[in-house]
Amino acid sequence: MTEHFRSGDAVHAALAARRGLTRLARHEEDDFLLEVFTRVPPPARLVAQRERLA
């Protein structure tokens, strides 16, 4: 098994640079960083479509 190690900063930078993703939220403390990313643009779907009723 091959393991690949990256720092937390490297992971966050890679996600931020990824095409098709945008940062939705960010919370930072001295020893903690939380970021939430979403696809761009988020698919606009009706509830009926999402639930496969339409």
Secondary structure as UniProt FT lines:
FT   HELIX           8..17
FT   TURN            19..20
FT   STRAND          21..29
FT   TURN            30..31
FT   STRAND          32..39
FT   HELIX           47..50
FT   TURN            51..52
//
